[in-house]
Amino acid sequence: MILITLTCIAILICWFRGEDVKSKLDELKNTDWGKYAVEIFSTIKEHSKKIGRFACGNALKLWFVLLDSRTTTLEKALICGAIIYIISKGSFIPVRVFKLLGLADEGLAVAYVIDKVKDKMTPAIENKVKDVLDEWFGPEYSVSDAKA
């Protein structure tokens, strides 16, 4: 699974830079995405408290799109690369050194991939994400939920 993870991150970086990724995509042609998705979900859940509800919500949206049969191999690679990138300890711009700027590269990676697959993010996915987040973090309240 490490090879798949590294390949997905490489594809994300190359795609973001406008480079050709066809040869890297060929490396993923026999990937069992269902098995890999289980590992990705476990990783999201394991790090959910550390990355927080908002980032976890974005990772889960991407995860549900990963499971969609209409999602292409390129999109799956980008999704996996983005999820692993926000969860991993490594970063191009380290948070410890650059504080908020260090969070920006993870945010940009996720925003970039979300933009690429936004047409696959259905209301059903939004509802599933909310259900998982409520289970992991407790129900989210808004100002309109508060009683005066």
N, C-alpha and C positions, 0 to 999 in steps of 0.2 A: 504493500500500500504506500510505502514511502516513495517509490518510484512514480506512482500515479500522482501523489501530492506534489512532488517536485516538478513533474511535467505540467500539471495544471497551473502552478505558480509561474513557471516559465512561459506558458501560453498567455497568461494574463499580462505579464510584463511585455512580451513581444507584441501582443495585440494592441495594448495601450500605446506602444511606441510606433505602431503602424507597420510592423514587420510581418513577413510571411510566416504563418504558423502551420502550413499544410504538413510538413514533415513531422512536426511535434504531434499534430492531431492523429497522424498515422500510428503513432506509438500507443494511442488510446483506443484503437479500433476494436480490440477484444476485451475491453474493460467491462467488468460486471458492475454496472452503475448501481444496481440495487444493493449489492453487498457494500459497496463503497459508501452509499448514502446512509446505511446503518451506522457506519463508523463516523461519518460526518455529524449525524444527529447526536451520537454519544459525545462527541467532542464539543458540540454546541452546548449540550446540557451540562457537561462537566465544567465548562468555563462560564456558564450563564451568569452567575453571581458576580464574577470578576468583570465581565464586559457590560453588564447592566441590561435593563429591560429594552431600551431603545435599540442598541446594537444587536442584542439577541433577537429582537423582532425582525430586523432587517436580514439577519442570517437565516432565520426560520422562513421568511418569505422566499429567499433564494433556495433554501432547502426544498420547500414544497414545489417550486418550479423545476428543480432538479429531478423530481419524481415524475413530472409530467411527460407522457410519451411523445408529445410534440416538441420537446426541447431537443435541440441539435447537440451533437457531440461538442462543437465549439462552445455553445452556451453552457453545457455541463462543465466543461473544463474551466471556463471563466468563473462560473459560480463556485466551483470547488476551490479554485485559486483564491478568490476573494474571501470566502469563509475561512479558509486556513490562514490567510494572511492577517485577518483581524484577530484571530485567536492566538496565533503563534507569538513567541517571545521576540523573534527577530523582526526588524523593521528597517526600511531604508533611511527613515528619519527617526532616530531613537527618542522615545517619549521622555526618558530620564534626563536627556541632555536638552531637548528642545521643547519640552512641555506641550502646549497646545499645537504647535507646528508638528510635533511628533505624532499627534493623533490625526492630523490632516491626511497623511498618506493612506492610512487605513480607511478613513471616511471617503476619500476620493476613489479608492479601489472599489468599495462597495457601491457608491453612488454611480460609478461608471457602469458596473455590471447590472445594477438595478435598471438603469436607463436602457441597456441592451435587451433586457428580458421583460420590460414593463408590460408588454402586450400579453404576457402569459400570467400576470398577477391578477387573478380573478377575485371577486368578492368572496367566493368560497375559500380561497387561500387566505385572505385577510381574516375571515372568521376562524379558520383553523389556527392561525398564528395567535390570535387573541386568546383562544381556548388554552393553548399550550402555555402562553405567557401568564395567564391567570392561574394555571396550575402550578407553575414554577415560582412565580413572584407574588401571588395573591391577586385579587381583582384590582384593576386600575380604576381609580376614581377621577372624575373630572369636577370642575367647579360646579357644573350643573347638577351633579349628584349630591352635593352638600345641601343640607337643609338649614335654612336661616333661623 
